[in-house]
Amino acid sequence: MTGFLAGLLVAVLPLLAAGFWLGRRTARPESLGGLGTPVEHATFETLHTASLAAPPLRAGLTEETARRSARRLRTLLGTDALCLTDHERLLVWDGVGDHHRTEITERLSGPLESGRGEAFRLHCEYPDCPVRWAVVAPLTVDDRVHGALIACAPRESAVLVRAAGEVARWVSVQLELADLDRSRTRLIEAEIRALRAQISPHFIFNSLAVIASFVRTDPERARELLLEFADFTRYSFRRHGDFTTLADELHAIDHYLALVRARFGDRLAVTLQIAPEVLPVTLPFLCLQPLVENAVKHGLEGKTGTCRIQITAQDEGAEALVVIEDDGAGMDPGLLRRILAGETSPSGGIGLSNVDDRLRQVYGDDHGLVIETAPGAGMRITARLPKYQPGVHPAARLTPE
């Protein structure tokens, strides 16, 4: 389901249901509350009700989300009762006539298996029960039936059959968006695991070797480096939160650079220029550290002199502008394009493509990495981080264990 089609269904399907709802409202005139014509009033009420029903469904189809959305959906259809089921059981009954639960449940196997809607008469021993007819509309996502919406009414109605089908399709769109949200979360988690797996075994080995070299000659220095190593690995392998703050990411980078400096000494010179007002900005976890590691690797490669790296973070209104620049070996722009496109993955390249992909997923395609480089000319990487983005919240601050 494309984003365009999903948006079209979200906007249009409630309007289709509004025709049935308007018919009921016209039969029972009420005050329009100064909202204009009856059609405008019905359209507003329908869209407002749909907007209230959508958020619970975006969490998937469960007993809790069904309970929270059922009344809104019943209002959309204007029926006496409405129930939602998953593929195995009835999740919620909203309205009158819940003594029909068993009868309806027994009739669901056909629609749930075939994916086709069905309408049938209900048998009732209570003369005053208004529920005499049921319309079953399957809820499908990617051609798989996830459950059903059942609307109950006093009499058979072709309009109700069509309206229930349209509302069921709208619900299905919400469930598909919920699946996409879960897929996005799983993808981000998988990419973070990939980044963790790329923490170079050579870096870990070399860090421990440097620490060991100080154990006899400078025990206090060895202790400090061991704490730096512990803090860096604790941050890198934490198991909660997709997002962090710029302050925490820079803190982890500081631990990383302390270990690198212990090995290379004066060969590495790092300058930081950080605007204090951008420190609380939220960004994807392990987003900048791989870029700094890339700068260290390419800055030291093939050089006998000092590698200079500059890290800046500036306030740019609605965004924080982060730039990581080195004066190292640089890279052929054609090779860089292939790395970012996933066509090739030389050592150190996966981190760049991973970060670029995650930034685009979180903020949109116009927020991918901007990389300027050429052979022998070093590399300059720019990331633009929006200060505020819906759904982007940092995890709780880590505490030492």
Disulfide bonds with the S-S distance in Angstrom:
none
